[in-house]
Amino acid sequence: MKNRLGQWFEGQRYKAVHWFWGFVVVLAVLLMANMFLLPHHPHFAAEHWPGFWALFGFVGAVVLAFVLKKIVAPMLAMEEDCYDRD
């Protein structure tokens, strides 16, 4: 079982471009569906805008990536004994 699953994942590595475009198509279809299917009782005024949650999620992901790259990564890259120096 474990060997077959590893072989399957290894095979999927070579199909990464297909997986990527498949997910892009699914996201595009969901975004287009959001143009026609709006919530009946939105909690926020911005929820009336088509694609608001897609834009909100994208901006959130970009902000999190920036925070990780500029703040968290340098903290993790510090030497283990950086505070023990006298």
SEDO-778868 format. One record per residue: z, y, x of N, C-alpha, C in turn; residue in three letters. Coordinates in nm, 2 decimals. Layout:
% residues N
site n_pz = Z; n_py = Y; n_px = X; ca_pz = Z; ca_py = Y; ca_px = X; c_pz = Z; c_py = Y; c_px = X; res = ALA .
...
***
This chain:
% residues 86
site n_pz = 0.00; n_py = -0.12; n_px = 0.08; ca_pz = 0.00; ca_py = 0.00; ca_px = 0.00; c_pz = 0.00; c_py = 0.13; c_px = 0.09; res = MET .
site n_pz = 0.09; n_py = 0.13; n_px = 0.18; ca_pz = 0.10; ca_py = 0.25; ca_px = 0.27; c_pz = -0.03; c_py = 0.27; c_px = 0.35; res = LYS .
site n_pz = -0.09; n_py = 0.17; n_px = 0.40; ca_pz = -0.21; ca_py = 0.18; ca_px = 0.48; c_pz = -0.32; c_py = 0.23; c_px = 0.39; res = ASN .
site n_pz = -0.33; n_py = 0.18; n_px = 0.27; ca_pz = -0.44; ca_py = 0.22; ca_px = 0.18; c_pz = -0.43; c_py = 0.37; c_px = 0.14; res = ARG .
site n_pz = -0.31; n_py = 0.41; n_px = 0.12; ca_pz = -0.29; ca_py = 0.55; ca_px = 0.08; c_pz = -0.32; c_py = 0.64; c_px = 0.20; res = LEU .
site n_pz = -0.28; n_py = 0.60; n_px = 0.32; ca_pz = -0.32; ca_py = 0.68; ca_px = 0.44; c_pz = -0.47; c_py = 0.68; c_px = 0.46; res = GLY .
site n_pz = -0.53; n_py = 0.58; n_px = 0.43; ca_pz = -0.68; ca_py = 0.57; ca_px = 0.45; c_pz = -0.74; c_py = 0.67; c_px = 0.34; res = GLN .
site n_pz = -0.69; n_py = 0.67; n_px = 0.22; ca_pz = -0.74; ca_py = 0.76; ca_px = 0.12; c_pz = -0.73; c_py = 0.90; c_px = 0.16; res = TRP .
site n_pz = -0.61; n_py = 0.94; n_px = 0.21; ca_pz = -0.58; ca_py = 1.08; ca_px = 0.26; c_pz = -0.68; c_py = 1.11; c_px = 0.37; res = PHE .
site n_pz = -0.70; n_py = 1.02; n_px = 0.46; ca_pz = -0.79; ca_py = 1.04; ca_px = 0.57; c_pz = -0.93; c_py = 1.07; c_px = 0.52; res = GLU .
site n_pz = -0.97; n_py = 0.99; n_px = 0.42; ca_pz = -1.10; ca_py = 1.01; ca_px = 0.37; c_pz = -1.12; c_py = 1.15; c_px = 0.30; res = GLY .
site n_pz = -1.01; n_py = 1.19; n_px = 0.24; ca_pz = -1.01; ca_py = 1.32; ca_px = 0.17; c_pz = -1.02; c_py = 1.44; c_px = 0.26; res = GLN .
site n_pz = -0.97; n_py = 1.42; n_px = 0.38; ca_pz = -0.98; ca_py = 1.53; ca_px = 0.48; c_pz = -1.12; c_py = 1.57; c_px = 0.51; res = ARG .
site n_pz = -1.21; n_py = 1.47; n_px = 0.50; ca_pz = -1.35; ca_py = 1.51; ca_px = 0.53; c_pz = -1.42; c_py = 1.57; c_px = 0.40; res = TYR .
site n_pz = -1.35; n_py = 1.56; n_px = 0.29; ca_pz = -1.40; ca_py = 1.62; ca_px = 0.17; c_pz = -1.33; c_py = 1.75; c_px = 0.13; res = LYS .
site n_pz = -1.27; n_py = 1.82; n_px = 0.23; ca_pz = -1.19; ca_py = 1.93; ca_px = 0.20; c_pz = -1.27; c_py = 2.05; c_px = 0.14; res = ALA .
site n_pz = -1.39; n_py = 2.06; n_px = 0.18; ca_pz = -1.47; ca_py = 2.17; ca_px = 0.12; c_pz = -1.50; c_py = 2.14; c_px = -0.03; res = VAL .
site n_pz = -1.52; n_py = 2.02; n_px = -0.06; ca_pz = -1.54; ca_py = 1.98; ca_px = -0.20; c_pz = -1.42; c_py = 2.01; c_px = -0.28; res = HIS .
site n_pz = -1.30; n_py = 1.97; n_px = -0.23; ca_pz = -1.17; ca_py = 2.00; ca_px = -0.30; c_pz = -1.16; c_py = 2.15; c_px = -0.32; res = TRP .
site n_pz = -1.18; n_py = 2.23; n_px = -0.21; ca_pz = -1.17; ca_py = 2.37; ca_px = -0.22; c_pz = -1.25; c_py = 2.43; c_px = -0.33; res = PHE .
site n_pz = -1.38; n_py = 2.40; n_px = -0.33; ca_pz = -1.47; ca_py = 2.45; ca_px = -0.44; c_pz = -1.44; c_py = 2.40; c_px = -0.57; res = TRP .
site n_pz = -1.39; n_py = 2.28; n_px = -0.58; ca_pz = -1.34; ca_py = 2.22; ca_px = -0.71; c_pz = -1.23; c_py = 2.30; c_px = -0.77; res = GLY .
site n_pz = -1.13; n_py = 2.34; n_px = -0.68; ca_pz = -1.02; ca_py = 2.42; ca_px = -0.73; c_pz = -1.06; c_py = 2.56; c_px = -0.76; res = PHE .
site n_pz = -1.16; n_py = 2.62; n_px = -0.69; ca_pz = -1.21; ca_py = 2.75; ca_px = -0.72; c_pz = -1.28; c_py = 2.75; c_px = -0.86; res = VAL .
site n_pz = -1.35; n_py = 2.65; n_px = -0.89; ca_pz = -1.42; ca_py = 2.64; ca_px = -1.02; c_pz = -1.32; c_py = 2.63; c_px = -1.13; res = VAL .
site n_pz = -1.22; n_py = 2.54; n_px = -1.11; ca_pz = -1.11; ca_py = 2.53; ca_px = -1.21; c_pz = -1.04; c_py = 2.66; c_px = -1.24; res = VAL .
site n_pz = -1.01; n_py = 2.73; n_px = -1.13; ca_pz = -0.94; ca_py = 2.86; ca_px = -1.14; c_pz = -1.03; c_py = 2.96; c_px = -1.21; res = LEU .
site n_pz = -1.16; n_py = 2.96; n_px = -1.18; ca_pz = -1.25; ca_py = 3.05; ca_px = -1.25; c_pz = -1.27; c_py = 3.02; c_px = -1.40; res = ALA .
site n_pz = -1.27; n_py = 2.89; n_px = -1.43; ca_pz = -1.27; ca_py = 2.85; ca_px = -1.57; c_pz = -1.15; c_py = 2.90; c_px = -1.65; res = VAL .
site n_pz = -1.03; n_py = 2.88; n_px = -1.58; ca_pz = -0.91; ca_py = 2.93; ca_px = -1.64; c_pz = -0.90; c_py = 3.08; c_px = -1.66; res = LEU .
site n_pz = -0.96; n_py = 3.15; n_px = -1.56; ca_pz = -0.96; ca_py = 3.30; ca_px = -1.57; c_pz = -1.05; c_py = 3.34; c_px = -1.69; res = LEU .
site n_pz = -1.17; n_py = 3.27; n_px = -1.70; ca_pz = -1.26; ca_py = 3.31; ca_px = -1.81; c_pz = -1.19; c_py = 3.27; c_px = -1.95; res = MET .
site n_pz = -1.12; n_py = 3.16; n_px = -1.95; ca_pz = -1.05; ca_py = 3.13; ca_px = -2.08; c_pz = -0.95; c_py = 3.23; c_px = -2.11; res = ALA .
site n_pz = -0.89; n_py = 3.29; n_px = -2.01; ca_pz = -0.79; ca_py = 3.39; ca_px = -2.04; c_pz = -0.85; c_py = 3.52; c_px = -2.10; res = ASN .
site n_pz = -0.98; n_py = 3.54; n_px = -2.08; ca_pz = -1.04; ca_py = 3.65; ca_px = -2.14; c_pz = -1.04; c_py = 3.64; c_px = -2.30; res = MET .
site n_pz = -1.04; n_py = 3.52; n_px = -2.35; ca_pz = -1.05; ca_py = 3.49; ca_px = -2.49; c_pz = -0.92; c_py = 3.45; c_px = -2.55; res = PHE .
site n_pz = -0.84; n_py = 3.39; n_px = -2.47; ca_pz = -0.71; ca_py = 3.34; ca_px = -2.52; c_pz = -0.60; c_py = 3.42; c_px = -2.47; res = LEU .
site n_pz = -0.56; n_py = 3.52; n_px = -2.55; ca_pz = -0.45; ca_py = 3.61; ca_px = -2.51; c_pz = -0.32; c_py = 3.57; c_px = -2.59; res = LEU .
site n_pz = -0.21; n_py = 3.60; n_px = -2.53; ca_pz = -0.08; ca_py = 3.57; ca_px = -2.59; c_pz = -0.06; c_py = 3.65; c_px = -2.72; res = PRO .
site n_pz = -0.01; n_py = 3.58; n_px = -2.82; ca_pz = 0.02; ca_py = 3.65; ca_px = -2.95; c_pz = 0.13; c_py = 3.75; c_px = -2.94; res = HIS .
site n_pz = 0.24; n_py = 3.72; n_px = -2.87; ca_pz = 0.35; ca_py = 3.80; ca_px = -2.85; c_pz = 0.38; c_py = 3.82; c_px = -2.70; res = HIS .
site n_pz = 0.31; n_py = 3.91; n_px = -2.64; ca_pz = 0.33; ca_py = 3.93; ca_px = -2.50; c_pz = 0.47; c_py = 4.00; c_px = -2.47; res = PRO .
site n_pz = 0.53; n_py = 3.96; n_px = -2.36; ca_pz = 0.66; ca_py = 4.01; ca_px = -2.32; c_pz = 0.64; c_py = 4.15; c_px = -2.26; res = HIS .
site n_pz = 0.53; n_py = 4.17; n_px = -2.19; ca_pz = 0.50; ca_py = 4.29; ca_px = -2.12; c_pz = 0.37; c_py = 4.35; c_px = -2.17; res = PHE .
site n_pz = 0.36; n_py = 4.48; n_px = -2.16; ca_pz = 0.24; ca_py = 4.55; ca_px = -2.20; c_pz = 0.12; c_py = 4.50; c_px = -2.12; res = ALA .
site n_pz = 0.14; n_py = 4.47; n_px = -1.99; ca_pz = 0.03; ca_py = 4.43; ca_px = -1.90; c_pz = -0.03; c_py = 4.30; c_px = -1.94; res = ALA .
site n_pz = 0.04; n_py = 4.22; n_px = -2.01; ca_pz = -0.01; ca_py = 4.09; ca_px = -2.05; c_pz = -0.13; c_py = 4.09; c_px = -2.14; res = GLU .
site n_pz = -0.16; n_py = 4.21; n_px = -2.20; ca_pz = -0.27; ca_py = 4.23; ca_px = -2.28; c_pz = -0.40; c_py = 4.23; c_px = -2.20; res = HIS .
site n_pz = -0.39; n_py = 4.26; n_px = -2.07; ca_pz = -0.50; ca_py = 4.27; ca_px = -1.98; c_pz = -0.55; c_py = 4.13; c_px = -1.95; res = TRP .
site n_pz = -0.68; n_py = 4.10; n_px = -1.96; ca_pz = -0.73; ca_py = 3.97; ca_px = -1.92; c_pz = -0.72; c_py = 3.95; c_px = -1.77; res = PRO .
site n_pz = -0.67; n_py = 3.84; n_px = -1.73; ca_pz = -0.65; ca_py = 3.81; ca_px = -1.59; c_pz = -0.53; c_py = 3.87; c_px = -1.52; res = GLY .
site n_pz = -0.44; n_py = 3.93; n_px = -1.60; ca_pz = -0.32; ca_py = 3.99; ca_px = -1.54; c_pz = -0.24; c_py = 3.89; c_px = -1.46; res = PHE .
site n_pz = -0.22; n_py = 3.77; n_px = -1.51; ca_pz = -0.13; ca_py = 3.68; ca_px = -1.44; c_pz = -0.20; c_py = 3.62; c_px = -1.31; res = TRP .
site n_pz = -0.33; n_py = 3.61; n_px = -1.32; ca_pz = -0.41; ca_py = 3.57; ca_px = -1.20; c_pz = -0.40; c_py = 3.68; c_px = -1.09; res = ALA .
site n_pz = -0.41; n_py = 3.80; n_px = -1.12; ca_pz = -0.40; ca_py = 3.91; ca_px = -1.03; c_pz = -0.25; c_py = 3.92; c_px = -0.98; res = LEU .
site n_pz = -0.16; n_py = 3.91; n_px = -1.07; ca_pz = -0.02; ca_py = 3.91; ca_px = -1.03; c_pz = 0.02; c_py = 3.80; c_px = -0.93; res = PHE .
site n_pz = -0.03; n_py = 3.68; n_px = -0.96; ca_pz = -0.01; ca_py = 3.57; ca_px = -0.86; c_pz = -0.08; c_py = 3.59; c_px = -0.73; res = GLY .
site n_pz = -0.20; n_py = 3.64; n_px = -0.73; ca_pz = -0.27; ca_py = 3.67; ca_px = -0.60; c_pz = -0.19; c_py = 3.77; c_px = -0.52; res = PHE .
site n_pz = -0.15; n_py = 3.88; n_px = -0.58; ca_pz = -0.08; ca_py = 3.99; ca_px = -0.51; c_pz = 0.06; c_py = 3.93; c_px = -0.46; res = VAL .
site n_pz = 0.12; n_py = 3.85; n_px = -0.54; ca_pz = 0.25; ca_py = 3.79; ca_px = -0.50; c_pz = 0.23; c_py = 3.70; c_px = -0.38; res = GLY .
site n_pz = 0.12; n_py = 3.62; n_px = -0.38; ca_pz = 0.09; ca_py = 3.53; ca_px = -0.26; c_pz = 0.06; c_py = 3.61; c_px = -0.14; res = ALA .
site n_pz = -0.01; n_py = 3.72; n_px = -0.15; ca_pz = -0.04; ca_py = 3.80; ca_px = -0.03; c_pz = 0.08; c_py = 3.87; c_px = 0.02; res = VAL .
site n_pz = 0.17; n_py = 3.92; n_px = -0.07; ca_pz = 0.30; ca_py = 3.98; ca_px = -0.02; c_pz = 0.38; c_py = 3.87; c_px = 0.05; res = VAL .
site n_pz = 0.40; n_py = 3.75; n_px = -0.01; ca_pz = 0.48; ca_py = 3.65; ca_px = 0.05; c_pz = 0.42; c_py = 3.61; c_px = 0.19; res = LEU .
site n_pz = 0.29; n_py = 3.60; n_px = 0.20; ca_pz = 0.23; ca_py = 3.56; ca_px = 0.33; c_pz = 0.25; c_py = 3.67; c_px = 0.43; res = ALA .
site n_pz = 0.25; n_py = 3.80; n_px = 0.39; ca_pz = 0.27; ca_py = 3.91; ca_px = 0.48; c_pz = 0.42; c_py = 3.90; c_px = 0.53; res = PHE .
site n_pz = 0.51; n_py = 3.88; n_px = 0.44; ca_pz = 0.65; ca_py = 3.88; ca_px = 0.48; c_pz = 0.68; c_py = 3.76; c_px = 0.57; res = VAL .
site n_pz = 0.62; n_py = 3.65; n_px = 0.54; ca_pz = 0.63; ca_py = 3.53; ca_px = 0.63; c_pz = 0.58; c_py = 3.56; c_px = 0.77; res = LEU .
site n_pz = 0.46; n_py = 3.62; n_px = 0.78; ca_pz = 0.39; ca_py = 3.64; ca_px = 0.90; c_pz = 0.47; c_py = 3.75; c_px = 0.99; res = LYS .
site n_pz = 0.51; n_py = 3.85; n_px = 0.93; ca_pz = 0.56; ca_py = 3.97; ca_px = 1.00; c_pz = 0.71; c_py = 3.96; c_px = 1.02; res = LYS .
site n_pz = 0.79; n_py = 3.90; n_px = 0.93; ca_pz = 0.93; ca_py = 3.90; ca_px = 0.94; c_pz = 0.99; c_py = 3.76; c_px = 0.97; res = ILE .
site n_pz = 0.96; n_py = 3.66; n_px = 0.90; ca_pz = 1.02; ca_py = 3.53; ca_px = 0.91; c_pz = 0.97; c_py = 3.46; c_px = 1.04; res = VAL .
site n_pz = 0.84; n_py = 3.46; n_px = 1.06; ca_pz = 0.78; ca_py = 3.39; ca_px = 1.18; c_pz = 0.84; c_py = 3.43; c_px = 1.31; res = ALA .
site n_pz = 0.86; n_py = 3.56; n_px = 1.34; ca_pz = 0.92; ca_py = 3.60; ca_px = 1.46; c_pz = 1.07; c_py = 3.56; c_px = 1.47; res = PRO .
site n_pz = 1.14; n_py = 3.55; n_px = 1.36; ca_pz = 1.28; ca_py = 3.51; ca_px = 1.36; c_pz = 1.28; c_py = 3.36; c_px = 1.40; res = MET .
site n_pz = 1.19; n_py = 3.28; n_px = 1.35; ca_pz = 1.19; ca_py = 3.14; ca_px = 1.38; c_pz = 1.14; c_py = 3.11; c_px = 1.52; res = LEU .
site n_pz = 1.06; n_py = 3.20; n_px = 1.58; ca_pz = 1.01; ca_py = 3.18; ca_px = 1.71; c_pz = 1.11; c_py = 3.22; c_px = 1.82; res = ALA .
site n_pz = 1.22; n_py = 3.28; n_px = 1.79; ca_pz = 1.32; ca_py = 3.32; ca_px = 1.89; c_pz = 1.37; c_py = 3.20; c_px = 1.96; res = MET .
site n_pz = 1.41; n_py = 3.22; n_px = 2.08; ca_pz = 1.47; ca_py = 3.11; ca_px = 2.16; c_pz = 1.61; c_py = 3.07; c_px = 2.10; res = GLU .
site n_pz = 1.64; n_py = 2.95; n_px = 2.13; ca_pz = 1.77; ca_py = 2.90; ca_px = 2.07; c_pz = 1.89; c_py = 2.98; c_px = 2.11; res = GLU .
site n_pz = 1.89; n_py = 3.02; n_px = 2.24; ca_pz = 2.01; ca_py = 3.09; ca_px = 2.29; c_pz = 1.99; c_py = 3.24; c_px = 2.31; res = ASP .
site n_pz = 1.91; n_py = 3.30; n_px = 2.22; ca_pz = 1.88; ca_py = 3.44; ca_px = 2.24; c_pz = 2.01; c_py = 3.53; c_px = 2.22; res = CYS .
site n_pz = 2.11; n_py = 3.48; n_px = 2.15; ca_pz = 2.23; ca_py = 3.56; ca_px = 2.12; c_pz = 2.34; c_py = 3.53; c_px = 2.22; res = TYR .
site n_pz = 2.32; n_py = 3.43; n_px = 2.31; ca_pz = 2.42; ca_py = 3.38; ca_px = 2.40; c_pz = 2.41; c_py = 3.46; c_px = 2.54; res = ASP .
site n_pz = 2.31; n_py = 3.54; n_px = 2.55; ca_pz = 2.29; ca_py = 3.61; ca_px = 2.68; c_pz = 2.39; c_py = 3.72; c_px = 2.69; res = ARG .
site n_pz = 2.44; n_py = 3.73; n_px = 2.81; ca_pz = 2.54; ca_py = 3.84; ca_px = 2.84; c_pz = 2.48; c_py = 3.94; c_px = 2.94; res = ASP .
***
